[in-house]
Amino acid sequence: MVGTQLVQLLIGKGAKVWIVSMDDKSRAHPKAKFVKADLTYLENCLQVCKGMDYVFNLMGVKGSPAVTMTRPASFFVPMVLFATNLMEAARRQGVQGFLYTSSVGVYSPAEVFYENTVWETFPSRNDWYPGWAKRIGELQAEAYAIEYGWNRISIVRPANIFGPYDNFDSKNAMVIPSLIKRAIEASETSQPLVVWGDGTPIRDFIFSRDVARGMLLVAEQGYNKPVNVASGKGISIKKLAEIIVSNLNPRPKIVWDTTKPSGDKKRVLDTKRIQKLGFKTSVSFEEAIKETIAWYLKNRNIAQKRYDIFNKA
């Protein structure tokens, strides 16, 4: 989802890009070299890092809060292996710069998430396992800076990302792709759209293309402090559902299932640090939702054909 956007930006700047993924090669940019490899293994990481100037670690496991609680090992173990092996391989191969993608999940519930407060608290119980896994990667970067003097490791903490190529799987999708998929199905079948909770929780959503822009900005400047990549604005789940439905014809009725959990009440990230680097979002939330819906309607046949760590053999 973010890697596709980042590759386009890098190639647009004249970079020679290698993509390493477990997804199908058909998703890769035609001007990039594609390698299908499982980077939970150190030997694979060593091979793909050889001769690289810069490595972006955009790997992760993305799923709903319910899946986080019921499949915690599927989050925790791969994310620890991704971080440990790829960063270590990059160090051994003499890679100059490295970007590690952390997560909003490292934060404890608060009114606003500030970068410097992470180690004063514990991750939210709703993000307990992925939050700790991402924190371990951040500690690894800090350890390398202390022991090896490798100071060109950048850490970005994106807010709730959405956009084309998101995970639209009904069983484990996050809130935006899940609502888009179910709203379209409700519209097509003249059924109501049932949404968990009461719609009051607030989230900081950011479009995948803007996340890629933020990553590239941080990497180009060699910024080596953790930095939030976010809109800095809160959108309620109620407002989100209304925006999605407003893009459909006919518009399904929204029904709130208050017997179901809603997650943390508020998640908004402070963006002063990345704003000082020159970052601001390039598209409104409404336009980004509209673009994501349009992509999904056009690509429903391939939306489910993505590597899914929850359903792998």
Secondary structure, 3 states (H helix, E strand, C coil): CHHHHHHHHHHHCCCCCEEEECCCHHHCCCCCEEEECCCCCHHHHHHHHCCCCEEEECCCCCCCHHHHHHCHHHHHHHHHHHHHHHHHHHHHCCCCEEEEECCHHHCCCCCCECHHHHHHCCCCHHHHHHHHHHHHHHHHHHHHHHHHCCCCEEEEEECEEECCCCCCCCCCCCHHHHHHHHHHHHHHHCCCEEEECCCCCEECEEEHHHHHHHHHHHHHCCCCCCEEECCCCCEEHHHHHHHHHHCCCCCCCEEEECCCCCCCCEECECCHHHHHCCCCCCCCHHHHHHHHHHHHHHCHHHHCCCCCCCCCC
